């Protein structure tokens, strides 16, 4: 036969285990939130890096297109000035 003290001790032990389990679950949830924030920050940094690279490559491409057009124009002038040229 359990005494009231033993019953209360068992109940206190169950409550303590439940509290510890709840604390553990909260810690896991907080850790997951932190991991997601970190991942979001890393992905934002990667997007910013790739966006900057895209701008740089686009500017370089546009510059090369201008150089190509200039060279074609110079070539056409040289070809037109040659004897027998168009």
C-alpha positions in Angstrom: 0.0 0.0 0.0 1.3 3.4 -1.0 1.3 6.1 1.4 0.2 9.6 0.4 3.9 10.7 0.6 4.9 8.0 -1.9 2.1 8.9 -4.2 3.0 12.6 -4.1 6.7 11.8 -4.7 5.8 9.7 -7.7 3.5 12.4 -9.0 6.3 15.0 -8.5 8.7 12.7 -10.4 6.3 12.4 -13.4 5.8 16.2 -13.4 9.6 16.8 -13.3 10.1 14.3 -16.2 7.3 16.1 -18.2 8.9 19.5 -17.5 12.3 18.3 -18.7 10.8 16.8 -21.8 9.0 20.1 -22.5 12.2 22.0 -22.0 14.1 19.7 -24.4 11.4 20.1 -27.0 11.5 23.9 -26.6 15.3 23.8 -27.0 14.9 21.7 -30.2 12.4 24.2 -31.6 14.6 27.2 -30.8 17.6 25.4 -32.4 15.5 24.8 -35.5 14.5 28.5 -35.6 18.1 29.5 -35.3 19.2 27.1 -38.0 16.5 28.4 -40.4 17.5 32.0 -39.7 21.1 31.1 -40.4 20.2 29.4 -43.6 18.1 32.3 -44.7 21.0 34.7 -44.0 23.4 32.4 -46.0 21.0 32.2 -48.9 20.4 36.0 -48.9 24.2 36.5 -49.0 24.5 34.0 -51.9 21.7 35.7 -53.8 23.4 39.1 -53.3 26.7 37.7 -54.4 25.2 36.1 -57.5 23.2 39.3 -58.3 26.5 41.3 -58.2 28.2 38.8 -60.4 25.3 39.0 -62.9 25.6 42.8 -63.0 29.3 42.6 -63.6 29.0 40.0 -66.3 26.1 41.9 -68.0 28.2 45.1 -68.0 31.2 43.2 -69.4 28.9 41.7 -72.1 27.5 45.1 -73.1 31.1 46.5 -73.2 32.2 43.6 -75.5 29.2 44.2 -77.8 30.2 47.9 -78.1 33.8 46.8 -78.9 32.5 44.3 -81.5 30.3 47.0 -83.1 33.2 49.4 -83.2 35.6 46.8 -84.7 33.0 45.8 -87.4 32.6 49.5 -88.3 36.3 50.0 -88.6 36.6 46.8 -90.6 33.9 48.0 -93.0 35.6 51.3 -93.5 38.9 49.6 -94.2 37.3 47.2 -96.6 35.4 50.0 -98.4 38.7 52.0 -98.8 40.6 49.1 -100.3 40.9 48.9 -104.1 38.4 46.4 -105.4 36.4 46.7 -102.1 32.7 47.0 -101.9 
